[in-house]
Amino acid sequence: MSASGLSGGRLRDIFALARLGCELADPDKVTPAHLQSAALKLRGERVIAGRPGHWPRLAEIHRDKQVANDENDAFLLLHSLVLNYDGDPWWDVHPLVRLDERFDRAWQSLSALKTDPAPR
């Protein structure tokens, strides 16, 4: 994945990924592996704001592309765990946050609920 794909389109994150990728590669050329390592480091810095109860909500936002007008979703937006996209407004979980295993577990749980047959 490219730096722009890992950044969610946030210019600040593109620069951070590029800078860290260059630092990791020095003196060699930057490779996708350097960018992946940079992304994992920046992921750790981003998700530190996440609380245990946030992960299921992040999975829902990723699925629905919508946020609620409440304190919890405002917190996720404030700390850039969720990004707002222009045009017809929609929201999604920051790509770096989606690299976290806690998000992955919440996403798998939500996906399993969707595929389970309804009880009769």
C-alpha positions as CSV (number, residue, x, y, z in Angstrom):
1,M,0.0,0.0,0.0
2,S,1.3,3.5,-0.8
3,A,1.9,6.3,1.7
4,S,-1.2,8.1,0.5
5,G,-3.3,5.0,1.0
6,L,-2.0,4.4,4.5
7,S,-2.5,8.1,5.4
8,G,-6.2,8.2,4.6
9,G,-5.5,11.3,2.5
10,R,-4.3,13.3,5.5
11,L,-1.3,15.4,4.2
12,R,0.3,15.4,7.7
13,D,0.2,11.6,7.8
14,I,1.6,11.4,4.2
15,F,4.6,13.5,5.3
16,A,5.1,11.5,8.5
17,L,5.0,8.2,6.6
18,A,7.4,9.5,3.9
19,R,9.8,11.0,6.5
20,L,9.9,7.9,8.6
21,G,10.2,5.6,5.6
22,C,13.2,7.7,4.5
23,E,14.8,7.5,8.0
24,L,14.3,3.7,8.0
25,A,15.8,3.3,4.5
26,D,18.8,5.6,5.0
27,P,21.1,5.3,3.1
28,D,19.2,3.0,0.7
29,K,16.2,3.7,-1.5
30,V,12.8,3.6,0.2
31,T,10.9,0.4,-0.4
32,P,7.4,-0.7,0.3
33,A,8.8,-2.7,3.3
34,H,10.1,0.6,4.7
35,L,6.7,2.2,4.3
36,Q,5.0,-0.7,6.0
37,S,7.4,-0.5,8.9
38,A,6.7,3.2,9.1
39,A,3.0,2.6,9.1
40,L,3.2,0.1,11.9
41,K,5.2,2.6,14.0
42,L,2.7,5.4,13.3
43,R,-0.2,3.1,13.9
44,G,1.1,2.6,17.5
45,E,1.2,6.4,17.9
46,R,-2.3,6.8,16.5
47,V,-4.2,4.0,18.4
48,I,-2.8,5.0,21.8
49,A,-5.9,7.2,22.1
50,G,-8.2,4.2,21.6
51,R,-10.1,2.8,24.5
52,P,-11.4,-0.8,24.8
53,G,-15.0,0.2,24.1
54,H,-14.0,2.1,20.9
55,W,-13.0,-1.0,18.8
56,P,-16.6,-2.3,18.2
57,R,-17.7,1.3,17.4
58,L,-14.8,1.7,14.9
59,A,-15.9,-1.5,13.2
60,E,-19.5,-0.1,12.9
61,I,-18.2,3.2,11.4
62,H,-16.1,1.3,8.9
63,R,-19.1,-0.7,7.8
64,D,-21.7,2.1,7.8
65,K,-19.4,5.1,6.8
66,Q,-21.4,7.2,9.3
67,V,-20.8,8.8,12.7
68,A,-23.2,9.7,15.5
69,N,-23.5,13.2,16.9
70,D,-22.3,12.1,20.4
71,E,-19.3,12.4,22.6
72,N,-17.8,9.0,21.8
73,D,-17.7,9.6,18.0
74,A,-16.5,13.2,18.5
75,F,-13.6,11.7,20.5
76,L,-12.8,9.4,17.6
77,L,-12.8,12.3,15.1
78,L,-10.8,14.6,17.4
79,H,-8.0,12.0,17.7
80,S,-8.2,11.1,14.0
81,L,-9.1,7.5,14.6
82,V,-12.0,8.3,12.2
83,L,-11.6,10.6,9.2
84,N,-14.2,12.7,7.5
85,Y,-14.2,12.7,3.7
86,D,-15.5,15.5,1.4
87,G,-18.1,15.5,-1.3
88,D,-21.2,13.6,-0.2
89,P,-20.0,13.5,3.4
90,W,-18.9,10.1,4.7
91,W,-16.6,8.9,7.4
92,D,-14.2,5.9,7.8
93,V,-11.7,4.5,10.2
94,H,-8.1,5.8,9.6
95,P,-6.2,3.2,7.5
96,L,-3.5,3.1,10.2
97,V,-6.1,2.2,12.8
98,R,-7.4,-0.6,10.6
99,L,-3.9,-2.2,10.8
100,D,-4.4,-2.7,14.6
101,E,-5.3,-6.3,15.7
102,R,-8.0,-4.9,18.1
103,F,-9.8,-3.3,15.1
104,D,-9.4,-6.6,13.2
105,R,-10.9,-8.6,16.0
106,A,-13.9,-6.1,16.2
107,W,-14.3,-6.2,12.4
108,Q,-14.3,-10.0,12.4
109,S,-16.8,-10.1,15.2
110,L,-19.1,-7.6,13.4
111,S,-18.7,-9.5,10.1
112,A,-19.6,-12.8,11.8
113,L,-22.8,-11.3,13.2
114,K,-23.8,-10.2,9.7
115,T,-23.2,-13.7,8.2
116,D,-24.8,-15.7,11.0
117,P,-28.3,-16.9,10.1
118,A,-31.1,-15.4,12.1
119,P,-32.5,-17.6,14.8
120,R,-35.9,-19.3,14.1
